[in-house]
Every structure is written in structure tokens, then in C-alpha cells.
């Protein structure tokens, strides 16, 4: 996961959101009924809050502020630099879709790269594909991995699989040094604020393209159609100028701003369609899934008219 410049905030006892240090300290008491509130310049005029039952971990790493708390209704919650990354209640809606949309669109992925995703959830889903021989997790912050192994084992247990190799490096740098290497690349990035902004720029997508094998596919976090349509339209235009086939899909996840987040699915080779899976999960894999299925795969690319019209302004096609 990548740093950005947002910070945790909490609510005061009378329910008004505050930004001052005293209220921030109040949030991090060992046992509290306060609220964690997420705000950002990316969604002005609104905020999202979860009620905190207990703070389990709070410390600054070399790269970012790391917070884990037990919430009242969403289970354990991982927060990086004030941004909710994972909740136990709904994490599968994100992890399954960012992984299985590209993975089931590939005939048999063997080498997979995950950029970010130090919680391990993306890797967990990748390993459900029996064709996979190696997963490289490129995570810049080792503390994220260690914290998640302690507090979110249902996500991070997969990181101990012998097929997994962890590289504590900057993702953009790693890509530049591994051309024509991966069948699938999944970028589990945070929002385009601060240092994470580089992961939404043209040079990064050029590096993704170069690191893929000729028939490779990548999937990148691509923001909310309710909040960031201008950014999405620009991002899709960039992707179409680099990749042979591009499509936008989305998933529903209540703990993320707007309750929805999207993915840019990009193929290095020309494909008839990215919207129909080439393979389907077997019965055993299906039992392990909570969100993804072949029907959801196709439906995820069907956009509401307001979003479809906005993307078509840039001659968008999936």
C-alpha cells in the first residue's frame, strides 16, 4: 500500500468532527466509544465514520501512520495515513474483484505481481488459481505486513505460502527492472494524493505495460464513479493510449467513500472482450468466494448511464 497525505480524525463527544490533536489522541485510547472519521480533498463536503470499540495498534512506520482498531460493526479495520484500507466485514468485495477480473480473463496465469496489498488479501485470492507458480508481493512498508500478520491473519496467512515472494521495494522501481516478466499485475494502490499520485500517471502505466508478457493483463484501482469521474476519464484515456484492450469495472464496498470503487482492466494484447471470463472457478474455489462469480464478472463492466456517458466523451470502449 502507498502513502498519501491524509490523517486520522475522530469525533468529539457531542458528535461534531474535530481535527485537533487532543481529539486525535482521544481516538487512540485503549478502550473508547469514539468514532474514526475519514475525510479527503478527493471527496469534499462529505466524511465517513466508523465507531471505534478498541484501538489495537497505532504507530508510525518509516513511510506512514498505521492504525488498526476494532470497530463496532465492521470488525477489525486497517487504516494507513488516515485512509481505510481493509475492514473484516467487506474486504472480500474488493480483494476478489481486483484479482479475479484479470485472473479469470487470462487463460492460465503463472507469474503474478502484486504492487501494494501488504495486508495479504490480494495474494490470498491470487493463490486460488492453481496455475499460479509464483506471486511477487512488492510492498514498500514491511511494518504493514507484520501488523497484518498479527491483527488480520485471515488476510495475511497466504503470505507464508512457498509460492509467495515478498519484495520490500517501491513498486514503480520494481517494474522498471522486470520487463516482459508477468502474466498478471495487480496494483492495489491508495488514492492519487501525495506520493501515491505517481501510480496514476502515464509513466507508471507504461512500466506496467513493459513488465507484462505479450498476452499479459493488469488491474489497477481506479477510484469511484460517484466521486472521481474526471480522474477516471483521464485515466482510461491514458490506458487506451498504451494498452491494446481496456475496460472499466467496479465493485460495491460500503466502507469505501461512495460505497463503490472501480478498476482499470488492461490487456497488452488485443482481446475480443475483457468483460467475459475465459475460465470459471471450480466448485471448490466457488465455495471460498463471497462476491465474485462469472455473472458478476460480466455485470461489473455494465456501467450506469451517467458513468457510461461520461466515459464515452473520451470515446471510451471496453
N, C-alpha and C positions, 0 to 999 in steps of 0.2 A: 504494500500500500504506500501511497505517496503523501508527502506533507502538503498542506496548504496553510493559509493564514487565518483560519477561523479558530475560535477558542471556546471552551465550555462556558455556559451561562446557566444560572438557576433562577428559580422564582423566589420571591420573598414570601413571608408568612401570609401576607394579605393577597397573594396571587398575582402581584404585579411583577413583570420581568425586570430584573436588575442586571447591570453589567459590572458592578463594583467588586473589588477584591474581597470584601467581607462576605458578600453573598456567595462568591465562588468558593471560599473556604468553608462556608456553611454546607455546601453541597457535599464536600468530601469528609464530613463526619462519618464515623464508622457505622452509625445507625441513624438514619434520617428519613423524614417523610417529605423532604423537599422534591422539587421537580428539576430534571435536566431539560434544558431548552436549547434547541438548535436554531441558529439564525445564520443568514448569509447574505452577502450582496447579490448572490445569484437568484435569490427569491425575496426581493424587497417587499415589505409590508405584511409579511406573514412569518410565523415561527411554529415549530413543532416541539412538543414536550412529552416526556415520559416520567412517570412518578418513580422516584428512587426509594427502594427499601434499604439497601446497604451498599456502600462503596467497597468493592473487593480489592481494587488495585488502582493506584494513581501515581504515576511517576513520569518524569521527562526522560526520554532517551536522547541519544546524540542528535536525532532527527526531528522528534515530535513529542507532543504530550499524549500519553497513553492512559486511558481510563477504562476500567471495567466495573460495571455496577449491576447489582441485582435489581431489576425493575419489578413493579407490581404485576404487570400483565404481559410483558414481553420476554420474560426470563432474563438471562444474563445478556448484557449489552456491551459491545466493544465500541469505544469512541476514540478516534485519532484526531488530535488538534480540534476538538470540539465538534467533529462530524461523526454521526452514527454510521458505523461500517457494517455491523452484524448484530442482529438480535436472534435469540434462540427460537422465537416464535415464527419468524417469517424468512429466515436466511435461505431456506431451500428454494424460494421463488426466484431469487437472484442467482444463486450458485448453479442450479440445474439449467436455467435458461441460457446463461452466458457460456456454459460448457456444451450442452447437448445440441444447441442450434448449429454451431460449427462442426462438432464431432460427428453427429449423425448426417451431416451434409458431405462428409468425406468418406470415401469407400473403405478406408482401413488405416486410420492414423496410428503411427508407431512412435514418432518423436514429437513430443508436445512441449511447448514453452509456456509458462505462466509468469507474467510480469505483475508484480504486486501479489495480493492474495496471501499474505503471510499468516492469516488465520487458518488456512488449510482447506477451506470449504471447496474452492475450485478444484484443487488437486484431488480431493475426495471423489468428486464427480467424474473427473477425467479417468481415474483408475477403474471406473465401472466398465470401461471399454476394454475388452480382452485383447484387442490388437496392440494396445499401448505397450511399448518396450521400455520407454524412459520418459519421465516428466522432469523437466528442469524448472524449479521454482526460483525466480530471480526477485528477491526481496531485499530492499536496501537496509531494512532495520531488523537486526537479529532479536531485539527485545520484543518486537511484536510476535515473533514466532514462539519465543519462550513463554510469554504471558499467555498466549492462546493455548499452548500445551498444558498450562496449569489450570486455566479457567474455562476453556472451551474445547475439551477433549473430543467431543462428538464431531468437531470440525477438523481438529489438528492431528488426530490419531493417524490419518493417512500419510502424514509427513514422515513416518517411520518406515513406510513401505520401501523395500530394497530397490524398487524402480524409480524412486524419487531422489533427485539430486538438488540440494539447496545451494544457491549461489547468493551470497550477501553482497550484491552489486547494484549499481544503477542500471535500470532496465534499458535505457537508450544506449548506454555504452556497451552493454552485453550484446545487443542486437548488431551493432556495427562490427563486432568481432566474430559473428557466426553467420556468414552468408549461406544461403541455399541449404539450410540445415533442418528445418522443422516442417512437419505436415500440418500442424495446427498451432497457432499462437493465440493466447487469450490474455488480454490486457485488463486487469482488474484495478483500474485507476480510480483515484478520487476526483473531485471536481476541478475544473480548469481555473483554479485560483492559486496565485503564488507559484511555487516550484512545479506543481502538477500541470501548469499551463503548457509546458513543453510537450506533454503527452497528447495534446490536441492540435499540434502544429504539423505542417506539411513534412518537415524533415523526419519526424518520428514515424509517420506512415510510410515514407519512402524506405526507412530502415526496416519496418515490418515486412514490406514487400520483398526486400532483398534477402531477408532471413528465411523466407518461406521457400520450400521446394516448388518446382514448377506447378504442381497441382494443389498447392497449399491454400489454407483458409485461415483467416484471423477473425477474431471477435473482440470488439472494444466497447467498453462502457460509453454510452452516447447520450446521457442526460434525459431529461423529462420533456415530453412534448407539451406538457401543460405550462412549463416554466422557461424553456430554453429553445424555442423553435428557431430563432435566428441563428443560434450556435449550431443546432442540428443541421440546418440547411447548409451552412457554410462547411461543416464537417463532411457532409455527404458529397458536396461538390468536390472537396479535396480528394476524398476517397475515390470518386469516379474518375478523377484525372490520373490516378495512379494504378488502380486495380481494374482487372478485366470485367468483373461482375461484382455488384454492390447491392445490398438491400438493408433496410432498416426494420428492426423488430422491437418488441417491447414485452415487458412483464409487469405484473401488478404486485406491489410490495408496500404494505401500509406504513412501515417505519421510515421510508424514504420520502423526501419532500414531494408533494403532489401525489403520493401513493402509486407512483409508476416510474419506471426507468427503462431506457432504451439501449439498443446495441447496434453498432455498425458491423454487419457481417460482410466480409470482403474476400473475394477469391482471386488468386493470382492468374488463374486460367479462366477462359470463357466457359460459363455453365448455362444450360438451358434455364435453370431456375435454382435459386438458393432457398426457395420457400417450401420445397418438398424434400423430405429426408430421403437419402439414398439407402439408409438402413433403418431398422427399427429395434428398440430394446427387446431383448428376450424376456421370458416370463420371470426369471429370477431378478433381472435388472428392474423390470417394471415394479416388482414388489418393493424395491428400495426407493422408488421415486414417489414424490408427493405433488409435483407440479407438471413436469414435462411428460408429454405423450405425443405420438405422431399428429394427432388432431390439433393439439396446442401449438406444435411446431408450425403448421400451416397458418393457423389463426393469428399467430404472433406478428405476422407480416401484413395483416389486414388492418389498415390504419383508419381511425375515424376521419370523416370527410375534411374537417378543419385542418388536420395534420397532413393528409394526402394532398390537399390543395396547396398548402404552404410549400411542401417539398416539390410539387410539380412546377412551382415558379422557377425552379432551377433545373427544369427538365429531368426531374428525378425518375428513375425506373429501377425496379428490383431485379 
